[in-house]
C-alpha cells in the first residue's frame, strides 16, 4: 500500500471563465499563480491556476470550454479552510456584496461552516476548525453575528457531554496512530 497521500488541487471546467476567476480571486481571496493556453480537440483552452498557499503552486485550476447543461454538475463540494471565525464573517460579507446568499451556516461541533454556490452552481464549503472533535455528522445552525467567545461556549456546552467529545489535538494524535504515522 502506498504511503500517506495529501490532497493537492482540483479543477473546474467553466462555462464563463472570467466571472469565475473574479469570484475565486475577489470573493474567495485566492491569488493567480500562473495562466496559460493549451489546445484540446482543436479548441483553445485558457487555464488559470489559483492558490492561497505559497507552498502550493495551485489549489484550484479554472479552465474554459464547458458545454454540459448548466444543471449538470460534477463537483459535489469544494471546501476551503479559513483560519478563524472572522474569516467566515468576512466571507459572508463578500458574498453579500455579490448578492450570494449562503445556503446554510452551520456549527458541526468539530468545525464551523458556510455553504453556498459559486457563480456556476458548484457547492462551496468555507470552514474553520473548532478546538474539539465530536462524531460526525452534526449540523446545528450557527449565528456568526455572535462573538467568538459566545460561539465557542455554546458549541462546547452542546458537545462536551457526547461520548466522542475530545480535544482536536487528541483526535489528531489518535487519527495519526490509526494511519500509522508517528511523530
Buried (B, 14 or more C-beta within 10 A) or exposed (E): EEEEEEEEEEEBBBBEBEEBBEBBBEBBBBEBBEEEEEEEEEEEBBBBBBBBEEEBEBBBBBBBBBEEEEEEBEBEEBEBEBEEBEBBBBBBEBBEEBEBEBEEBBBBBBBBBBBBBBBBEBBBBBBBBBEBBBEEEBEEEBEBEEEEEEBBEBBBEBBEEBEEBBEBEEBEBEEEEEEEEEE
